[in-house]
Amino acid sequence: MFIDSGIILGVLGKEPPLMTTRDELKVDKARDEWRKLITQGWRRTKPVWESY
């Protein structure tokens, strides 16, 4: 699992965000992170893009 962080440049939505860091988590750490996010109220959503 990758966790990307970035900053917003200019007006929101007019320019893409600038990615500043990318952390890679191995399987066990990624599962722990997923459980933590779910307990904090995060929910899985359906994709909003089309699969090709």
MODELLER restraints for C-alpha pairs under 7 A, 6 or more apart:
rsr = mdl.restraints
at = mdl.atoms
rsr.add(forms.Gaussian(group=physical.xy_distance, feature=features.Distance(at['CA:1:A'], at['CA:24:A']), mean=5.79, stdev=0.5))
rsr.add(forms.Gaussian(group=physical.xy_distance, feature=features.Distance(at['CA:1:A'], at['CA:25:A']), mean=5.28, stdev=0.5))
rsr.add(forms.Gaussian(group=physical.xy_distance, feature=features.Distance(at['CA:1:A'], at['CA:26:A']), mean=6.84, stdev=0.5))
rsr.add(forms.Gaussian(group=physical.xy_distance, feature=features.Distance(at['CA:1:A'], at['CA:30:A']), mean=5.89, stdev=0.5))
rsr.add(forms.Gaussian(group=physical.xy_distance, feature=features.Distance(at['CA:2:A'], at['CA:22:A']), mean=6.42, stdev=0.5))
rsr.add(forms.Gaussian(group=physical.xy_distance, feature=features.Distance(at['CA:2:A'], at['CA:23:A']), mean=5.52, stdev=0.5))
rsr.add(forms.Gaussian(group=physical.xy_distance, feature=features.Distance(at['CA:2:A'], at['CA:24:A']), mean=4.57, stdev=0.5))
rsr.add(forms.Gaussian(group=physical.xy_distance, feature=features.Distance(at['CA:2:A'], at['CA:25:A']), mean=6.22, stdev=0.5))
rsr.add(forms.Gaussian(group=physical.xy_distance, feature=features.Distance(at['CA:3:A'], at['CA:22:A']), mean=5.63, stdev=0.5))
rsr.add(forms.Gaussian(group=physical.xy_distance, feature=features.Distance(at['CA:3:A'], at['CA:23:A']), mean=5.15, stdev=0.5))
rsr.add(forms.Gaussian(group=physical.xy_distance, feature=features.Distance(at['CA:3:A'], at['CA:24:A']), mean=6.53, stdev=0.5))
rsr.add(forms.Gaussian(group=physical.xy_distance, feature=features.Distance(at['CA:4:A'], at['CA:19:A']), mean=6.84, stdev=0.5))
rsr.add(forms.Gaussian(group=physical.xy_distance, feature=features.Distance(at['CA:4:A'], at['CA:21:A']), mean=5.79, stdev=0.5))
rsr.add(forms.Gaussian(group=physical.xy_distance, feature=features.Distance(at['CA:4:A'], at['CA:22:A']), mean=4.51, stdev=0.5))
rsr.add(forms.Gaussian(group=physical.xy_distance, feature=features.Distance(at['CA:4:A'], at['CA:23:A']), mean=6.54, stdev=0.5))
rsr.add(forms.Gaussian(group=physical.xy_distance, feature=features.Distance(at['CA:5:A'], at['CA:19:A']), mean=5.81, stdev=0.5))
rsr.add(forms.Gaussian(group=physical.xy_distance, feature=features.Distance(at['CA:5:A'], at['CA:20:A']), mean=5.77, stdev=0.5))
rsr.add(forms.Gaussian(group=physical.xy_distance, feature=features.Distance(at['CA:5:A'], at['CA:21:A']), mean=5.26, stdev=0.5))
rsr.add(forms.Gaussian(group=physical.xy_distance, feature=features.Distance(at['CA:5:A'], at['CA:22:A']), mean=6.49, stdev=0.5))
rsr.add(forms.Gaussian(group=physical.xy_distance, feature=features.Distance(at['CA:6:A'], at['CA:17:A']), mean=6.29, stdev=0.5))
rsr.add(forms.Gaussian(group=physical.xy_distance, feature=features.Distance(at['CA:6:A'], at['CA:18:A']), mean=5.28, stdev=0.5))
rsr.add(forms.Gaussian(group=physical.xy_distance, feature=features.Distance(at['CA:6:A'], at['CA:19:A']), mean=4.07, stdev=0.5))
rsr.add(forms.Gaussian(group=physical.xy_distance, feature=features.Distance(at['CA:6:A'], at['CA:20:A']), mean=4.72, stdev=0.5))
rsr.add(forms.Gaussian(group=physical.xy_distance, feature=features.Distance(at['CA:6:A'], at['CA:21:A']), mean=6.70, stdev=0.5))
rsr.add(forms.Gaussian(group=physical.xy_distance, feature=features.Distance(at['CA:7:A'], at['CA:17:A']), mean=5.62, stdev=0.5))
rsr.add(forms.Gaussian(group=physical.xy_distance, feature=features.Distance(at['CA:7:A'], at['CA:18:A']), mean=5.35, stdev=0.5))
rsr.add(forms.Gaussian(group=physical.xy_distance, feature=features.Distance(at['CA:7:A'], at['CA:19:A']), mean=6.63, stdev=0.5))
rsr.add(forms.Gaussian(group=physical.xy_distance, feature=features.Distance(at['CA:8:A'], at['CA:17:A']), mean=4.69, stdev=0.5))
rsr.add(forms.Gaussian(group=physical.xy_distance, feature=features.Distance(at['CA:8:A'], at['CA:18:A']), mean=6.44, stdev=0.5))
rsr.add(forms.Gaussian(group=physical.xy_distance, feature=features.Distance(at['CA:9:A'], at['CA:15:A']), mean=6.45, stdev=0.5))
rsr.add(forms.Gaussian(group=physical.xy_distance, feature=features.Distance(at['CA:9:A'], at['CA:17:A']), mean=5.94, stdev=0.5))
rsr.add(forms.Gaussian(group=physical.xy_distance, feature=features.Distance(at['CA:9:A'], at['CA:18:A']), mean=6.94, stdev=0.5))
